[in-house]
Amino acid sequence: SRGYSELALQEDVEVIGISFNSGGQVRISAEVLKLLKEKDAGDKTLIVGGSFPPYHIPRLLELGVSRAFGGGEPLADIGNYIKEHVAEKVGH
């Protein structure tokens, strides 16, 4: 978790995407968001995707995940979401 947040800060990214295929999405997402807030980087966007139960999505969004993509979502949809979200954040 610390690695994700540290790398995001070093590279000054707007969006962090984490893919989950073996569980832990709620716990790890919560840790990443907490670490970002501790580093005054709570404005970074966290998106997650992968194979996880759909009932986890509301909890992920409550934590502050911007969007949760389930398995099988078209890559174009994910890319479009990122483009639109970053454009809003940077004013384009």
N, CA and C atoms as an extended XYZ file, in Angstrom:
276
Properties=species:S:1:pos:R:3:atomname:S:1:resname:S:1:resid:I:1 pbc="F F F"
N         0.819       -1.196        0.000 N   SER     1
C         0.000        0.000        0.000 CA  SER     1
C         0.862        1.259        0.000 C   SER     1
N         1.875        1.257        0.842 N   ARG     2
C         2.749        2.420        0.913 CA  ARG     2
C         3.450        2.644       -0.426 C   ARG     2
N         3.793        1.557       -1.100 N   GLY     3
C         4.472        1.661       -2.384 CA  GLY     3
C         3.633        2.387       -3.420 C   GLY     3
N         2.329        2.096       -3.456 N   TYR     4
C         1.447        2.767       -4.406 CA  TYR     4
C         1.407        4.268       -4.150 C   TYR     4
N         1.225        4.631       -2.906 N   SER     5
C         1.089        6.047       -2.586 CA  SER     5
C         2.412        6.780       -2.764 C   SER     5
N         3.523        6.159       -2.371 N   GLU     6
C         4.828        6.803       -2.537 CA  GLU     6
C         5.152        7.022       -4.011 C   GLU     6
N         4.889        6.022       -4.836 N   LEU     7
C         5.152        6.147       -6.262 CA  LEU     7
C         4.274        7.236       -6.882 C   LEU     7
N         3.030        7.287       -6.486 N   ALA     8
C         2.132        8.320       -7.009 CA  ALA     8
C         2.636        9.713       -6.659 C   ALA     8
N         3.149        9.872       -5.459 N   LEU     9
C         3.677       11.172       -5.045 CA  LEU     9
C         4.958       11.510       -5.797 C   LEU     9
N         5.833       10.540       -5.970 N   GLN    10
C         7.089       10.771       -6.681 CA  GLN    10
C         6.843       11.173       -8.132 C   GLN    10
N         5.884       10.530       -8.757 N   GLU    11
C         5.617       10.770      -10.179 CA  GLU    11
C         4.590       11.878      -10.407 C   GLU    11
N         3.999       12.401       -9.339 N   ASP    12
C         2.999       13.465       -9.416 CA  ASP    12
C         1.855       13.118      -10.371 C   ASP    12
N         1.298       11.938      -10.194 N   VAL    13
C         0.200       11.483      -11.039 CA  VAL    13
C        -1.125       12.067      -10.559 C   VAL    13
N        -2.091       12.069      -11.436 N   GLU    14
C        -3.446       12.496      -11.078 CA  GLU    14
C        -4.323       11.303      -10.732 C   GLU    14
N        -4.037       10.146      -11.355 N   VAL    15
C        -4.866        8.956      -11.184 CA  VAL    15
C        -3.987        7.777      -10.798 C   VAL    15
N        -4.445        7.023       -9.807 N   ILE    16
C        -3.794        5.781       -9.410 CA  ILE    16
C        -4.788        4.663       -9.695 C   ILE    16
N        -4.351        3.659      -10.417 N   GLY    17
C        -5.198        2.520      -10.725 CA  GLY    17
C        -4.591        1.258      -10.153 C   GLY    17
N        -5.393        0.494       -9.436 N   ILE    18
C        -4.928       -0.757       -8.861 CA  ILE    18
C        -5.861       -1.879       -9.334 C   ILE    18
N        -5.255       -2.943       -9.834 N   SER    19
C        -6.017       -4.111      -10.263 CA  SER    19
C        -5.937       -5.188       -9.191 C   SER    19
N        -7.085       -5.726       -8.833 N   PHE    20
C        -7.158       -6.767       -7.813 CA  PHE    20
C        -7.700       -8.046       -8.429 C   PHE    20
N        -7.001       -9.136       -8.177 N   ASN    21
C        -7.477      -10.436       -8.654 CA  ASN    21
C        -7.475      -11.487       -7.558 C   ASN    21
N        -7.002      -11.121       -6.382 N   SER    22
C        -6.933      -12.129       -5.320 CA  SER    22
C        -7.439      -11.595       -3.985 C   SER    22
N        -8.290      -10.583       -4.021 N   GLY    23
C        -8.864      -10.059       -2.789 CA  GLY    23
C        -8.056       -8.914       -2.199 C   GLY    23
N        -8.541       -8.409       -1.089 N   GLY    24
C        -7.865       -7.330       -0.379 CA  GLY    24
C        -8.196       -5.949       -0.888 C   GLY    24
N        -9.123       -5.846       -1.831 N   GLN    25
C        -9.390       -4.545       -2.441 CA  GLN    25
C        -9.897       -3.499       -1.453 C   GLN    25
N       -10.712       -3.870       -0.517 N   VAL    26
C       -11.243       -2.900        0.445 CA  VAL    26
C       -10.129       -2.451        1.398 C   VAL    26
N        -9.414       -3.390        1.955 N   ARG    27
C        -8.346       -3.064        2.911 CA  ARG    27
C        -7.225       -2.255        2.252 C   ARG    27
N        -6.755       -2.705        1.102 N   ILE    28
C        -5.646       -2.013        0.441 CA  ILE    28
C        -6.067       -0.636       -0.048 C   ILE    28
N        -7.257       -0.521       -0.608 N   SER    29
C        -7.745        0.789       -1.053 CA  SER    29
C        -7.835        1.757        0.117 C   SER    29
N        -8.343        1.282        1.251 N   ALA    30
C        -8.444        2.130        2.443 CA  ALA    30
C        -7.060        2.580        2.892 C   ALA    30
N        -6.081        1.678        2.866 N   GLU    31
C        -4.723        2.032        3.275 CA  GLU    31
C        -4.100        3.054        2.332 C   GLU    31
N        -4.259        2.852        1.024 N   VAL    32
C        -3.694        3.783        0.047 CA  VAL    32
C        -4.310        5.170        0.227 C   VAL    32
N        -5.624        5.234        0.359 N   LEU    33
C        -6.289        6.528        0.541 CA  LEU    33
C        -5.838        7.211        1.828 C   LEU    33
N        -5.681        6.443        2.887 N   LYS    34
C        -5.219        7.002        4.165 CA  LYS    34
C        -3.811        7.571        4.022 C   LYS    34
N        -2.926        6.821        3.396 N   LEU    35
C        -1.549        7.285        3.213 CA  LEU    35
C        -1.488        8.537        2.342 C   LEU    35
N        -2.313        8.590        1.304 N   LEU    36
C        -2.340        9.786        0.455 CA  LEU    36
C        -2.800       11.004        1.251 C   LEU    36
N        -3.819       10.823        2.066 N   LYS    37
C        -4.303       11.944        2.885 CA  LYS    37
C        -3.239       12.399        3.876 C   LYS    37
N        -2.517       11.444        4.458 N   GLU    38
C        -1.450       11.796        5.402 CA  GLU    38
C        -0.342       12.613        4.741 C   GLU    38
N        -0.165       12.416        3.432 N   LYS    39
C         0.880       13.128        2.688 CA  LYS    39
C         0.315       14.354        1.973 C   LYS    39
N        -0.883       14.812        2.394 N   ASP    40
C        -1.557       15.948        1.759 CA  ASP    40
C        -1.756       15.740        0.261 C   ASP    40
N        -2.047       14.518       -0.118 N   ALA    41
C        -2.291       14.190       -1.519 CA  ALA    41
C        -3.649       13.511       -1.675 C   ALA    41
N        -4.576       13.877       -0.815 N   GLY    42
C        -5.905       13.286       -0.859 CA  GLY    42
C        -6.689       13.650       -2.099 C   GLY    42
N        -6.161       14.576       -2.910 N   ASP    43
C        -6.845       14.958       -4.138 CA  ASP    43
C        -6.538       14.021       -5.299 C   ASP    43
N        -5.639       13.065       -5.109 N   LYS    44
C        -5.337       12.092       -6.153 CA  LYS    44
C        -6.542       11.180       -6.334 C   LYS    44
N        -6.772       10.755       -7.559 N   THR    45
C        -7.897        9.893       -7.881 CA  THR    45
C        -7.456        8.443       -7.825 C   THR    45
N        -8.193        7.629       -7.077 N   LEU    46
C        -7.915        6.198       -7.004 CA  LEU    46
C        -9.038        5.453       -7.697 C   LEU    46
N        -8.678        4.661       -8.706 N   ILE    47
C        -9.636        3.762       -9.331 CA  ILE    47
C        -9.140        2.344       -9.105 C   ILE    47
N       -10.070        1.413       -9.016 N   VAL    48
C        -9.705        0.013       -8.831 CA  VAL    48
C       -10.479       -0.826       -9.834 C   VAL    48
N        -9.942       -1.993      -10.110 N   GLY    49
C       -10.607       -2.904      -11.020 CA  GLY    49
C       -10.187       -4.322      -10.737 C   GLY    49
N       -10.866       -5.235      -11.400 N   GLY    50
C       -10.496       -6.631      -11.272 CA  GLY    50
C       -11.652       -7.520      -10.904 C   GLY    50
N       -11.282       -8.694      -10.463 N   SER    51
C       -12.274       -9.703      -10.092 CA  SER    51
C       -12.548       -9.618       -8.600 C   SER    51
N       -13.633       -8.962       -8.262 N   PHE    52
C       -14.055       -8.889       -6.867 CA  PHE    52
C       -15.573       -8.849       -6.830 C   PHE    52
N       -16.145       -9.212       -5.696 N   PRO    53
C       -17.608       -9.262       -5.603 CA  PRO    53
C       -18.235       -7.880       -5.810 C   PRO    53
N       -19.288       -7.811       -6.602 N   PRO    54
C       -19.961       -6.530       -6.846 CA  PRO    54
C       -20.422       -5.836       -5.562 C   PRO    54
N       -20.707       -6.615       -4.509 N   TYR    55
C       -21.172       -5.992       -3.266 CA  TYR    55
C       -20.062       -5.202       -2.574 C   TYR    55
N       -18.822       -5.316       -3.019 N   HIS    56
C       -17.741       -4.503       -2.460 CA  HIS    56
C       -17.712       -3.089       -3.052 C   HIS    56
N       -18.336       -2.912       -4.193 N   ILE    57
C       -18.261       -1.616       -4.877 CA  ILE    57
C       -18.807       -0.469       -4.014 C   ILE    57
N       -19.988       -0.578       -3.405 N   PRO    58
C       -20.459        0.532       -2.567 CA  PRO    58
C       -19.483        0.883       -1.442 C   PRO    58
N       -18.885       -0.126       -0.832 N   ARG    59
C       -17.917        0.136        0.258 CA  ARG    59
C       -16.677        0.839       -0.278 C   ARG    59
N       -16.192        0.426       -1.439 N   LEU    60
C       -15.030        1.078       -2.042 CA  LEU    60
C       -15.323        2.551       -2.335 C   LEU    60
N       -16.511        2.825       -2.843 N   LEU    61
C       -16.886        4.210       -3.144 CA  LEU    61
C       -17.031        5.029       -1.863 C   LEU    61
N       -17.570        4.423       -0.810 N   GLU    62
C       -17.676        5.104        0.488 CA  GLU    62
C       -16.298        5.494        1.024 C   GLU    62
N       -15.318        4.634        0.795 N   LEU    63
C       -13.960        4.907        1.266 CA  LEU    63
C       -13.313        6.083        0.553 C   LEU    63
N       -13.773        6.345       -0.679 N   GLY    64
C       -13.179        7.424       -1.452 CA  GLY    64
C       -12.597        7.000       -2.780 C   GLY    64
N       -12.763        5.705       -3.125 N   VAL    65
C       -12.367        5.254       -4.452 CA  VAL    65
C       -13.260        5.982       -5.454 C   VAL    65
N       -12.662        6.531       -6.498 N   SER    66
C       -13.427        7.300       -7.470 CA  SER    66
C       -14.325        6.414       -8.330 C   SER    66
N       -13.794        5.267       -8.709 N   ARG    67
C       -14.577        4.346       -9.543 CA  ARG    67
C       -14.038        2.942       -9.367 C   ARG    67
N       -14.925        1.968       -9.333 N   ALA    68
C       -14.550        0.560       -9.238 CA  ALA    68
C       -15.077       -0.158      -10.471 C   ALA    68
N       -14.166       -0.727      -11.232 N   PHE    69
C       -14.509       -1.443      -12.457 CA  PHE    69
C       -14.439       -2.935      -12.196 C   PHE    69
N       -15.531       -3.630      -12.459 N   GLY    70
C       -15.544       -5.069      -12.277 CA  GLY    70
C       -14.853       -5.781      -13.424 C   GLY    70
N       -14.616       -7.038      -13.243 N   GLY    71
C       -13.994       -7.833      -14.291 CA  GLY    71
C       -14.834       -7.822      -15.555 C   GLY    71
N       -14.179       -7.784      -16.688 N   GLY    72
C       -14.886       -7.812      -17.959 CA  GLY    72
C       -15.304       -6.454      -18.495 C   GLY    72
N       -15.037       -5.387      -17.762 N   GLU    73
C       -15.388       -4.055      -18.279 CA  GLU    73
C       -14.463       -3.721      -19.445 C   GLU    73
N       -14.999       -3.157      -20.512 N   PRO    74
C       -14.156       -2.818      -21.660 CA  PRO    74
C       -13.057       -1.817      -21.283 C   PRO    74
N       -11.852       -2.072      -21.772 N   LEU    75
C       -10.737       -1.160      -21.497 CA  LEU    75
C       -11.033        0.247      -21.989 C   LEU    75
N       -11.777        0.355      -23.082 N   ALA    76
C       -12.126        1.678      -23.610 CA  ALA    76
C       -12.940        2.474      -22.591 C   ALA    76
N       -13.837        1.817      -21.865 N   ASP    77
C       -14.635        2.499      -20.848 CA  ASP    77
C       -13.747        3.019      -19.720 C   ASP    77
N       -12.774        2.204      -19.334 N   ILE    78
C       -11.850        2.613      -18.269 CA  ILE    78
C       -11.006        3.789      -18.742 C   ILE    78
N       -10.477        3.686      -19.951 N   GLY    79
C        -9.679        4.780      -20.517 CA  GLY    79
C       -10.470        6.066      -20.637 C   GLY    79
N       -11.705        5.962      -21.101 N   ASN    80
C       -12.555        7.158      -21.227 CA  ASN    80
C       -12.836        7.783      -19.875 C   ASN    80
N       -13.079        6.959      -18.873 N   TYR    81
C       -13.314        7.495      -17.533 CA  TYR    81
C       -12.095        8.272      -17.042 C   TYR    81
N       -10.927        7.699      -17.237 N   ILE    82
C        -9.695        8.367      -16.794 CA  ILE    82
C        -9.520        9.686      -17.540 C   ILE    82
N        -9.678        9.666      -18.860 N   LYS    83
C        -9.519       10.894      -19.650 CA  LYS    83
C       -10.474       11.981      -19.189 C   LYS    83
N       -11.737       11.619      -19.011 N   GLU    84
C       -12.741       12.598      -18.585 CA  GLU    84
C       -12.451       13.116      -17.184 C   GLU    84
N       -12.066       12.229      -16.294 N   HIS    85
C       -11.831       12.640      -14.911 CA  HIS    85
C       -10.603       13.542      -14.800 C   HIS    85
N        -9.542       13.195      -15.494 N   VAL    86
C        -8.334       14.015      -15.453 CA  VAL    86
C        -8.603       15.365      -16.099 C   VAL    86
N        -9.343       15.385      -17.197 N   ALA    87
C        -9.669       16.653      -17.846 CA  ALA    87
C       -10.424       17.574      -16.893 C   ALA    87
N       -11.348       17.020      -16.117 N   GLU    88
C       -12.092       17.823      -15.143 CA  GLU    88
C       -11.150       18.385      -14.081 C   GLU    88
N       -10.218       17.552      -13.620 N   LYS    89
C        -9.320       17.975      -12.546 CA  LYS    89
C        -8.339       19.045      -12.991 C   LYS    89
N        -7.869       18.961      -14.238 N   VAL    90
C        -6.864       19.914      -14.696 CA  VAL    90
C        -7.473       21.068      -15.483 C   VAL    90
N        -8.804       21.064      -15.606 N   GLY    91
C        -9.489       22.188      -16.233 CA  GLY    91
C        -9.476       22.194      -17.739 C   GLY    91
N        -9.469       21.032      -18.368 N   HIS    92
C        -9.525       20.967      -19.838 CA  HIS    92
C       -10.817       20.387      -20.303 C   HIS    92
